[in-house]
């Protein structure tokens, strides 16, 4: 087994523990394990940033933690994790080009942030909650057309 697979296994253990704690309403333990899963997904992204598996681990970690915050009424903290996932995907897309994994991850991160903002509002420095100049044009145009 190579180092990447071992690291992925550790991430999987963390996310499974976090999800079990979430399901059992053990909020503090879920918070701990989701944060651990985020750290472990960062290791995966460093090793293989364009991998759909690494990107998926990062998205799941941030989005599940955002759901935990959302369930507890901490909407700003939830928004920050949706935004963090979107920003990481933006950086990955800038470095890797338009490879399938990063395009897939960017679309998911952007869509999840938009859905959250539509339901709960934006908590960023701009009205929309993020700077549109950092969003690939394909995502901007689809968002603008769906807003009208």
VMD Tcl script that builds the backbone (N, CA, C; Angstrom):
set m [mol new atoms 444]
animate dup $m
set s [atomselect $m all]
$s set {name element resname resid chain x y z} {
  {N N UNK 1 A 0.855 -1.179 0.000}
  {CA C UNK 1 A 0.000 0.000 0.000}
  {C C UNK 1 A 0.900 1.241 0.000}
  {N N UNK 2 A 0.617 2.193 -0.894}
  {CA C UNK 2 A 1.466 3.384 -0.945}
  {C C UNK 2 A 1.019 4.434 0.074}
  {N N UNK 3 A 1.841 5.472 0.231}
  {CA C UNK 3 A 1.583 6.514 1.232}
  {C C UNK 3 A 0.251 7.229 1.002}
  {N N UNK 4 A -0.094 7.460 -0.267}
  {CA C UNK 4 A -1.356 8.147 -0.573}
  {C C UNK 4 A -2.539 7.314 -0.086}
  {N N UNK 5 A -2.509 6.023 -0.346}
  {CA C UNK 5 A -3.612 5.151 0.089}
  {C C UNK 5 A -3.718 5.093 1.608}
  {N N UNK 6 A -2.586 5.102 2.283}
  {CA C UNK 6 A -2.591 5.127 3.750}
  {C C UNK 6 A -3.215 6.431 4.237}
  {N N UNK 7 A -2.805 7.548 3.643}
  {CA C UNK 7 A -3.353 8.854 4.016}
  {C C UNK 7 A -4.854 8.902 3.747}
  {N N UNK 8 A -5.275 8.335 2.624}
  {CA C UNK 8 A -6.707 8.310 2.306}
  {C C UNK 8 A -7.466 7.471 3.343}
  {N N UNK 9 A -6.884 6.381 3.765}
  {CA C UNK 9 A -7.507 5.550 4.795}
  {C C UNK 9 A -7.678 6.305 6.105}
  {N N UNK 10 A -6.678 7.103 6.479}
  {CA C UNK 10 A -6.789 7.918 7.695}
  {C C UNK 10 A -7.891 8.958 7.537}
  {N N UNK 11 A -7.987 9.568 6.346}
  {CA C UNK 11 A -9.051 10.538 6.106}
  {C C UNK 11 A -10.413 9.854 6.244}
  {N N UNK 12 A -10.524 8.670 5.640}
  {CA C UNK 12 A -11.787 7.934 5.686}
  {C C UNK 12 A -12.202 7.620 7.124}
  {N N UNK 13 A -11.236 7.223 7.958}
  {CA C UNK 13 A -11.532 6.952 9.367}
  {C C UNK 13 A -12.066 8.205 10.056}
  {N N UNK 14 A -11.425 9.338 9.797}
  {CA C UNK 14 A -11.848 10.593 10.436}
  {C C UNK 14 A -13.248 10.992 10.002}
  {N N UNK 15 A -13.521 10.908 8.704}
  {CA C UNK 15 A -14.827 11.353 8.213}
  {C C UNK 15 A -15.933 10.412 8.688}
  {N N UNK 16 A -15.637 9.123 8.763}
  {CA C UNK 16 A -16.635 8.167 9.264}
  {C C UNK 16 A -16.931 8.408 10.744}
  {N N UNK 17 A -15.892 8.654 11.522}
  {CA C UNK 17 A -16.094 8.969 12.951}
  {C C UNK 17 A -16.904 10.250 13.107}
  {N N UNK 18 A -16.557 11.259 12.318}
  {CA C UNK 18 A -17.282 12.533 12.381}
  {C C UNK 18 A -18.751 12.331 12.029}
  {N N UNK 19 A -19.010 11.573 10.978}
  {CA C UNK 19 A -20.397 11.344 10.566}
  {C C UNK 19 A -21.192 10.578 11.619}
  {N N UNK 20 A -20.553 9.598 12.254}
  {CA C UNK 20 A -21.227 8.870 13.336}
  {C C UNK 20 A -21.561 9.815 14.488}
  {N N UNK 21 A -20.607 10.659 14.851}
  {CA C UNK 21 A -20.853 11.623 15.927}
  {C C UNK 21 A -21.950 12.610 15.530}
  {N N UNK 22 A -21.950 13.048 14.287}
  {CA C UNK 22 A -22.990 13.953 13.779}
  {C C UNK 22 A -24.355 13.281 13.908}
  {N N UNK 23 A -24.448 12.036 13.454}
  {CA C UNK 23 A -25.723 11.304 13.497}
  {C C UNK 23 A -26.219 11.113 14.927}
  {N N UNK 24 A -25.290 10.998 15.880}
  {CA C UNK 24 A -25.657 10.793 17.277}
  {C C UNK 24 A -25.742 12.109 18.059}
  {N N UNK 25 A -25.644 13.235 17.338}
  {CA C UNK 25 A -25.712 14.585 17.930}
  {C C UNK 25 A -24.619 14.847 18.958}
  {N N UNK 26 A -23.455 14.233 18.765}
  {CA C UNK 26 A -22.285 14.525 19.597}
  {C C UNK 26 A -21.505 15.640 18.893}
  {N N UNK 27 A -21.965 16.845 19.068}
  {CA C UNK 27 A -21.492 17.984 18.292}
  {C C UNK 27 A -20.000 18.241 18.448}
  {N N UNK 28 A -19.498 18.261 19.672}
  {CA C UNK 28 A -18.082 18.579 19.869}
  {C C UNK 28 A -17.159 17.508 19.287}
  {N N UNK 29 A -17.534 16.258 19.439}
  {CA C UNK 29 A -16.725 15.192 18.835}
  {C C UNK 29 A -16.791 15.255 17.314}
  {N N UNK 30 A -17.974 15.519 16.771}
  {CA C UNK 30 A -18.105 15.656 15.318}
  {C C UNK 30 A -17.245 16.807 14.821}
  {N N UNK 31 A -17.265 17.916 15.530}
  {CA C UNK 31 A -16.448 19.076 15.174}
  {C C UNK 31 A -14.971 18.694 15.139}
  {N N UNK 32 A -14.507 17.998 16.165}
  {CA C UNK 32 A -13.112 17.567 16.226}
  {C C UNK 32 A -12.752 16.687 15.025}
  {N N UNK 33 A -13.580 15.684 14.754}
  {CA C UNK 33 A -13.254 14.750 13.667}
  {C C UNK 33 A -13.402 15.389 12.290}
  {N N UNK 34 A -14.347 16.314 12.113}
  {CA C UNK 34 A -14.434 17.014 10.824}
  {C C UNK 34 A -13.207 17.887 10.600}
  {N N UNK 35 A -12.747 18.554 11.652}
  {CA C UNK 35 A -11.528 19.363 11.515}
  {C C UNK 35 A -10.327 18.468 11.213}
  {N N UNK 36 A -10.275 17.322 11.838}
  {CA C UNK 36 A -9.204 16.366 11.553}
  {C C UNK 36 A -9.299 15.889 10.095}
  {N N UNK 37 A -10.505 15.644 9.623}
  {CA C UNK 37 A -10.695 15.205 8.236}
  {C C UNK 37 A -10.246 16.297 7.257}
  {N N UNK 38 A -10.502 17.549 7.578}
  {CA C UNK 38 A -10.044 18.654 6.726}
  {C C UNK 38 A -8.524 18.663 6.654}
  {N N UNK 39 A -7.875 18.521 7.803}
  {CA C UNK 39 A -6.407 18.482 7.812}
  {C C UNK 39 A -5.883 17.314 6.982}
  {N N UNK 40 A -6.522 16.184 7.105}
  {CA C UNK 40 A -6.083 15.008 6.352}
  {C C UNK 40 A -6.382 15.150 4.863}
  {N N UNK 41 A -7.467 15.836 4.520}
  {CA C UNK 41 A -7.749 16.069 3.096}
  {C C UNK 41 A -6.726 17.039 2.503}
  {N N UNK 42 A -6.208 17.952 3.312}
  {CA C UNK 42 A -5.148 18.857 2.838}
  {C C UNK 42 A -3.897 18.068 2.451}
  {N N UNK 43 A -3.591 17.033 3.228}
  {CA C UNK 43 A -2.445 16.169 2.919}
  {C C UNK 43 A -2.683 15.467 1.579}
  {N N UNK 44 A -3.888 14.993 1.372}
  {CA C UNK 44 A -4.227 14.331 0.105}
  {C C UNK 44 A -4.100 15.298 -1.072}
  {N N UNK 45 A -4.570 16.530 -0.875}
  {CA C UNK 45 A -4.486 17.528 -1.949}
  {C C UNK 45 A -3.032 17.896 -2.263}
  {N N UNK 46 A -2.199 17.945 -1.239}
  {CA C UNK 46 A -0.778 18.232 -1.479}
  {C C UNK 46 A -0.141 17.123 -2.312}
  {N N UNK 47 A -0.529 15.883 -2.040}
  {CA C UNK 47 A 0.050 14.748 -2.748}
  {C C UNK 47 A -0.479 14.627 -4.173}
  {N N UNK 48 A -1.755 14.952 -4.363}
  {CA C UNK 48 A -2.372 14.755 -5.675}
  {C C UNK 48 A -3.515 15.767 -5.865}
  {N N UNK 49 A -3.195 17.007 -6.184}
  {CA C UNK 49 A -4.204 18.076 -6.198}
  {C C UNK 49 A -5.272 17.955 -7.284}
  {N N UNK 50 A -4.998 17.283 -8.365}
  {CA C UNK 50 A -5.985 17.181 -9.447}
  {C C UNK 50 A -6.818 15.905 -9.359}
  {N N UNK 51 A -6.561 15.079 -8.355}
  {CA C UNK 51 A -7.269 13.812 -8.199}
  {C C UNK 51 A -8.693 14.049 -7.715}
  {N N UNK 52 A -9.625 13.405 -8.373}
  {CA C UNK 52 A -11.022 13.507 -7.964}
  {C C UNK 52 A -11.203 12.956 -6.547}
  {N N UNK 53 A -10.405 11.959 -6.176}
  {CA C UNK 53 A -10.483 11.391 -4.835}
  {C C UNK 53 A -10.027 12.407 -3.787}
  {N N UNK 54 A -8.923 13.096 -4.031}
  {CA C UNK 54 A -8.432 14.119 -3.100}
  {C C UNK 54 A -9.414 15.282 -3.006}
  {N N UNK 55 A -9.891 15.712 -4.158}
  {CA C UNK 55 A -10.847 16.830 -4.204}
  {C C UNK 55 A -12.134 16.441 -3.487}
  {N N UNK 56 A -12.611 15.230 -3.736}
  {CA C UNK 56 A -13.817 14.766 -3.067}
  {C C UNK 56 A -13.669 14.734 -1.556}
  {N N UNK 57 A -12.509 14.297 -1.084}
  {CA C UNK 57 A -12.262 14.259 0.360}
  {C C UNK 57 A -12.332 15.664 0.956}
  {N N UNK 58 A -11.724 16.623 0.268}
  {CA C UNK 58 A -11.758 18.001 0.763}
  {C C UNK 58 A -13.184 18.545 0.767}
  {N N UNK 59 A -13.918 18.333 -0.326}
  {CA C UNK 59 A -15.290 18.839 -0.409}
  {C C UNK 59 A -16.182 18.220 0.656}
  {N N UNK 60 A -16.104 16.911 0.815}
  {CA C UNK 60 A -16.918 16.227 1.819}
  {C C UNK 60 A -16.588 16.747 3.218}
  {N N UNK 61 A -15.318 16.914 3.513}
  {CA C UNK 61 A -14.904 17.381 4.845}
  {C C UNK 61 A -15.458 18.766 5.150}
  {N N UNK 62 A -15.257 19.707 4.234}
  {CA C UNK 62 A -15.751 21.072 4.460}
  {C C UNK 62 A -17.275 21.130 4.460}
  {N N UNK 63 A -17.899 20.439 3.535}
  {CA C UNK 63 A -19.355 20.516 3.441}
  {C C UNK 63 A -20.037 19.843 4.617}
  {N N UNK 64 A -19.486 18.733 5.092}
  {CA C UNK 64 A -20.080 18.087 6.262}
  {C C UNK 64 A -19.914 18.952 7.512}
  {N N UNK 65 A -18.755 19.594 7.653}
  {CA C UNK 65 A -18.577 20.498 8.787}
  {C C UNK 65 A -19.527 21.686 8.664}
  {N N UNK 66 A -19.717 22.175 7.467}
  {CA C UNK 66 A -20.669 23.275 7.256}
  {C C UNK 66 A -22.083 22.847 7.669}
  {N N UNK 67 A -22.458 21.620 7.347}
  {CA C UNK 67 A -23.777 21.118 7.752}
  {C C UNK 67 A -23.903 21.030 9.266}
  {N N UNK 68 A -22.819 20.636 9.935}
  {CA C UNK 68 A -22.835 20.598 11.397}
  {C C UNK 68 A -23.090 21.993 11.958}
  {N N UNK 69 A -22.355 22.973 11.454}
  {CA C UNK 69 A -22.561 24.353 11.902}
  {C C UNK 69 A -23.973 24.829 11.575}
  {N N UNK 70 A -24.439 24.510 10.384}
  {CA C UNK 70 A -25.765 24.926 9.954}
  {C C UNK 70 A -26.838 24.331 10.871}
  {N N UNK 71 A -26.707 23.059 11.202}
  {CA C UNK 71 A -27.677 22.396 12.083}
  {C C UNK 71 A -27.735 23.068 13.454}
  {N N UNK 72 A -26.609 23.649 13.862}
  {CA C UNK 72 A -26.548 24.298 15.175}
  {C C UNK 72 A -26.760 25.805 15.099}
  {N N UNK 73 A -27.175 26.304 13.940}
  {CA C UNK 73 A -27.504 27.721 13.792}
  {C C UNK 73 A -26.309 28.637 13.626}
  {N N UNK 74 A -25.122 28.086 13.413}
  {CA C UNK 74 A -23.904 28.894 13.232}
  {C C UNK 74 A -23.701 29.119 11.729}
  {N N UNK 75 A -24.546 29.979 11.139}
  {CA C UNK 75 A -24.567 30.155 9.697}
  {C C UNK 75 A -23.304 30.804 9.146}
  {N N UNK 76 A -22.733 31.723 9.897}
  {CA C UNK 76 A -21.484 32.347 9.421}
  {C C UNK 76 A -20.362 31.297 9.325}
  {N N UNK 77 A -20.237 30.467 10.330}
  {CA C UNK 77 A -19.206 29.417 10.304}
  {C C UNK 77 A -19.486 28.425 9.177}
  {N N UNK 78 A -20.753 28.095 8.959}
  {CA C UNK 78 A -21.106 27.205 7.849}
  {C C UNK 78 A -20.702 27.846 6.526}
  {N N UNK 79 A -21.058 29.112 6.351}
  {CA C UNK 79 A -20.707 29.822 5.113}
  {C C UNK 79 A -19.197 29.826 4.909}
  {N N UNK 80 A -18.442 30.024 5.982}
  {CA C UNK 80 A -16.984 30.065 5.865}
  {C C UNK 80 A -16.423 28.748 5.326}
  {N N UNK 81 A -17.023 27.638 5.673}
  {CA C UNK 81 A -16.527 26.354 5.168}
  {C C UNK 81 A -16.958 26.104 3.721}
  {N N UNK 82 A -18.154 26.521 3.360}
  {CA C UNK 82 A -18.525 26.442 1.941}
  {C C UNK 82 A -17.594 27.327 1.113}
  {N N UNK 83 A -17.307 28.504 1.638}
  {CA C UNK 83 A -16.410 29.445 0.953}
  {C C UNK 83 A -14.977 28.892 0.897}
  {N N UNK 84 A -14.511 28.295 1.980}
  {CA C UNK 84 A -13.156 27.732 2.000}
  {C C UNK 84 A -13.009 26.650 0.935}
  {N N UNK 85 A -14.025 25.808 0.787}
  {CA C UNK 85 A -13.981 24.767 -0.251}
  {C C UNK 85 A -13.945 25.401 -1.633}
  {N N UNK 86 A -14.737 26.448 -1.845}
  {CA C UNK 86 A -14.751 27.108 -3.142}
  {C C UNK 86 A -13.405 27.753 -3.441}
  {N N UNK 87 A -12.804 28.390 -2.446}
  {CA C UNK 87 A -11.509 29.042 -2.655}
  {C C UNK 87 A -10.399 28.018 -2.925}
  {N N UNK 88 A -10.427 26.901 -2.208}
  {CA C UNK 88 A -9.431 25.855 -2.476}
  {C C UNK 88 A -9.589 25.340 -3.897}
  {N N UNK 89 A -10.827 25.158 -4.337}
  {CA C UNK 89 A -11.049 24.674 -5.696}
  {C C UNK 89 A -10.611 25.715 -6.719}
  {N N UNK 90 A -10.808 26.966 -6.413}
  {CA C UNK 90 A -10.345 28.028 -7.317}
  {C C UNK 90 A -8.827 27.946 -7.478}
  {N N UNK 91 A -8.121 27.794 -6.362}
  {CA C UNK 91 A -6.657 27.701 -6.411}
  {C C UNK 91 A -6.204 26.462 -7.178}
  {N N UNK 92 A -6.847 25.346 -6.934}
  {CA C UNK 92 A -6.489 24.107 -7.630}
  {C C UNK 92 A -6.729 24.258 -9.127}
  {N N UNK 93 A -7.850 24.849 -9.485}
  {CA C UNK 93 A -8.178 25.041 -10.901}
  {C C UNK 93 A -7.164 25.958 -11.569}
  {N N UNK 94 A -6.727 26.993 -10.871}
  {CA C UNK 94 A -5.731 27.912 -11.419}
  {C C UNK 94 A -4.400 27.201 -11.666}
  {N N UNK 95 A -4.017 26.301 -10.775}
  {CA C UNK 95 A -2.727 25.611 -10.885}
  {C C UNK 95 A -2.755 24.435 -11.854}
  {N N UNK 96 A -3.869 23.747 -11.919}
  {CA C UNK 96 A -3.912 22.506 -12.689}
  {C C UNK 96 A -4.510 22.655 -14.078}
  {N N UNK 97 A -5.112 23.791 -14.338}
  {CA C UNK 97 A -5.784 23.932 -15.626}
  {C C UNK 97 A -7.145 23.269 -15.584}
  {N N UNK 98 A -7.715 23.102 -16.730}
  {CA C UNK 98 A -9.088 22.604 -16.807}
  {C C UNK 98 A -9.138 21.079 -16.919}
  {N N UNK 99 A -8.556 20.418 -15.949}
  {CA C UNK 99 A -8.625 18.962 -15.875}
  {C C UNK 99 A -9.994 18.553 -15.328}
  {N N UNK 100 A -10.454 17.355 -15.643}
  {CA C UNK 100 A -11.802 16.936 -15.210}
  {C C UNK 100 A -12.034 16.994 -13.701}
  {N N UNK 101 A -11.090 16.533 -12.887}
  {CA C UNK 101 A -11.267 16.545 -11.428}
  {C C UNK 101 A -11.471 17.945 -10.872}
  {N N UNK 102 A -10.563 18.875 -11.160}
  {CA C UNK 102 A -10.759 20.235 -10.662}
  {C C UNK 102 A -12.017 20.921 -11.205}
  {N N UNK 103 A -12.379 20.676 -12.446}
  {CA C UNK 103 A -13.621 21.259 -12.984}
  {C C UNK 103 A -14.834 20.715 -12.234}
  {N N UNK 104 A -14.835 19.417 -12.012}
  {CA C UNK 104 A -15.907 18.778 -11.256}
  {C C UNK 104 A -16.002 19.373 -9.844}
  {N N UNK 105 A -14.864 19.460 -9.156}
  {CA C UNK 105 A -14.848 19.992 -7.793}
  {C C UNK 105 A -15.254 21.445 -7.725}
  {N N UNK 106 A -14.810 22.238 -8.691}
  {CA C UNK 106 A -15.175 23.664 -8.716}
  {C C UNK 106 A -16.671 23.840 -8.883}
  {N N UNK 107 A -17.252 23.049 -9.765}
  {CA C UNK 107 A -18.692 23.132 -10.001}
  {C C UNK 107 A -19.464 22.782 -8.721}
  {N N UNK 108 A -19.040 21.736 -8.035}
  {CA C UNK 108 A -19.720 21.339 -6.794}
  {C C UNK 108 A -19.562 22.413 -5.720}
  {N N UNK 109 A -18.340 22.884 -5.515}
  {CA C UNK 109 A -18.091 23.883 -4.468}
  {C C UNK 109 A -18.885 25.155 -4.724}
  {N N UNK 110 A -18.900 25.620 -5.957}
  {CA C UNK 110 A -19.618 26.841 -6.310}
  {C C UNK 110 A -21.123 26.646 -6.132}
  {N N UNK 111 A -21.636 25.516 -6.594}
  {CA C UNK 111 A -23.069 25.252 -6.482}
  {C C UNK 111 A -23.506 25.188 -5.026}
  {N N UNK 112 A -22.734 24.509 -4.181}
  {CA C UNK 112 A -23.084 24.392 -2.771}
  {C C UNK 112 A -23.067 25.751 -2.068}
  {N N UNK 113 A -22.074 26.582 -2.403}
  {CA C UNK 113 A -22.018 27.917 -1.818}
  {C C UNK 113 A -23.234 28.733 -2.249}
  {N N UNK 114 A -23.580 28.676 -3.511}
  {CA C UNK 114 A -24.740 29.425 -4.011}
  {C C UNK 114 A -26.043 28.956 -3.363}
  {N N UNK 115 A -26.197 27.644 -3.228}
  {CA C UNK 115 A -27.405 27.112 -2.588}
  {C C UNK 115 A -27.502 27.580 -1.137}
  {N N UNK 116 A -26.376 27.546 -0.442}
  {CA C UNK 116 A -26.369 28.012 0.948}
  {C C UNK 116 A -26.739 29.485 1.008}
  {N N UNK 117 A -26.120 30.299 0.157}
  {CA C UNK 117 A -26.390 31.737 0.167}
  {C C UNK 117 A -27.828 32.048 -0.216}
  {N N UNK 118 A -28.393 31.271 -1.094}
  {CA C UNK 118 A -29.787 31.479 -1.488}
  {C C UNK 118 A -30.712 31.215 -0.305}
  {N N UNK 119 A -30.387 30.204 0.484}
  {CA C UNK 119 A -31.220 29.826 1.622}
  {C C UNK 119 A -30.966 30.683 2.865}
  {N N UNK 120 A -29.690 31.012 3.126}
  {CA C UNK 120 A -29.342 31.659 4.395}
  {C C UNK 120 A -28.696 33.029 4.247}
  {N N UNK 121 A -28.373 33.429 3.046}
  {CA C UNK 121 A -27.698 34.702 2.833}
  {C C UNK 121 A -26.187 34.526 2.808}
  {N N UNK 122 A -25.541 35.613 2.417}
  {CA C UNK 122 A -24.081 35.627 2.317}
  {C C UNK 122 A -23.499 36.269 3.564}
  {N N UNK 123 A -22.335 35.813 3.951}
  {CA C UNK 123 A -21.684 36.333 5.144}
  {C C UNK 123 A -20.313 36.900 4.850}
  {N N UNK 124 A -20.032 37.173 3.589}
  {CA C UNK 124 A -18.732 37.683 3.187}
  {C C UNK 124 A -18.702 39.184 3.100}
  {N N UNK 125 A -17.605 39.692 2.523}
  {CA C UNK 125 A -17.380 41.124 2.429}
  {C C UNK 125 A -18.189 41.780 1.314}
  {N N UNK 126 A -18.671 40.984 0.366}
  {CA C UNK 126 A -19.437 41.537 -0.739}
  {C C UNK 126 A -20.877 41.071 -0.627}
  {N N UNK 127 A -21.749 41.726 -1.351}
  {CA C UNK 127 A -23.158 41.380 -1.286}
  {C C UNK 127 A -23.403 39.913 -1.635}
  {N N UNK 128 A -22.728 39.430 -2.654}
  {CA C UNK 128 A -22.940 38.043 -3.074}
  {C C UNK 128 A -22.148 37.056 -2.230}
  {N N UNK 129 A -21.263 37.535 -1.367}
  {CA C UNK 129 A -20.530 36.649 -0.486}
  {C C UNK 129 A -19.199 36.190 -1.045}
  {N N UNK 130 A -18.915 36.468 -2.288}
  {CA C UNK 130 A -17.635 36.121 -2.877}
  {C C UNK 130 A -17.384 37.065 -4.035}
  {N N UNK 131 A -16.163 37.121 -4.446}
  {CA C UNK 131 A -15.783 38.025 -5.525}
  {C C UNK 131 A -15.952 37.317 -6.855}
  {N N UNK 132 A -16.872 37.798 -7.669}
  {CA C UNK 132 A -17.172 37.136 -8.937}
  {C C UNK 132 A -15.971 37.072 -9.870}
  {N N UNK 133 A -15.004 37.958 -9.724}
  {CA C UNK 133 A -13.857 37.921 -10.627}
  {C C UNK 133 A -13.021 36.659 -10.413}
  {N N UNK 134 A -13.222 35.970 -9.300}
  {CA C UNK 134 A -12.502 34.727 -9.043}
  {C C UNK 134 A -13.251 33.494 -9.513}
  {N N UNK 135 A -14.430 33.672 -10.084}
  {CA C UNK 135 A -15.251 32.554 -10.515}
  {C C UNK 135 A -15.084 32.364 -12.015}
  {N N UNK 136 A -14.848 31.140 -12.482}
  {CA C UNK 136 A -14.786 30.910 -13.922}
  {C C UNK 136 A -16.064 31.407 -14.596}
  {N N UNK 137 A -15.926 31.980 -15.779}
  {CA C UNK 137 A -17.045 32.593 -16.480}
  {C C UNK 137 A -18.218 31.640 -16.684}
  {N N UNK 138 A -17.957 30.386 -16.944}
  {CA C UNK 138 A -19.047 29.433 -17.158}
  {C C UNK 138 A -19.946 29.353 -15.935}
  {N N UNK 139 A -19.364 29.448 -14.735}
  {CA C UNK 139 A -20.157 29.392 -13.514}
  {C C UNK 139 A -20.912 30.693 -13.306}
  {N N UNK 140 A -20.281 31.827 -13.621}
  {CA C UNK 140 A -20.941 33.122 -13.459}
  {C C UNK 140 A -22.171 33.205 -14.340}
  {N N UNK 141 A -22.041 32.847 -15.612}
  {CA C UNK 141 A -23.154 33.003 -16.531}
  {C C UNK 141 A -24.310 32.076 -16.159}
  {N N UNK 142 A -24.016 30.849 -15.705}
  {CA C UNK 142 A -25.107 29.952 -15.319}
  {C C UNK 142 A -25.790 30.466 -14.063}
  {N N UNK 143 A -25.037 31.055 -13.128}
  {CA C UNK 143 A -25.629 31.599 -11.911}
  {C C UNK 143 A -26.471 32.815 -12.233}
  {N N UNK 144 A -25.985 33.692 -13.112}
  {CA C UNK 144 A -26.726 34.894 -13.455}
  {C C UNK 144 A -28.020 34.546 -14.188}
  {N N UNK 145 A -27.978 33.564 -15.081}
  {CA C UNK 145 A -29.177 33.203 -15.813}
  {C C UNK 145 A -30.211 32.539 -14.908}
  {N N UNK 146 A -29.765 31.800 -13.890}
  {CA C UNK 146 A -30.707 31.170 -12.977}
  {C C UNK 146 A -31.275 32.172 -11.964}
  {N N UNK 147 A -30.602 33.296 -11.789}
  {CA C UNK 147 A -31.077 34.303 -10.832}
  {C C UNK 147 A -32.194 35.141 -11.410}
  {N N UNK 148 A -32.363 35.142 -12.717}
  {CA C UNK 148 A -33.386 35.991 -13.352}
  {C C UNK 148 A -34.675 35.263 -13.599}
}
mol reanalyze $m
mol bondsrecalc $m
mol representation Tube
mol addrep $m
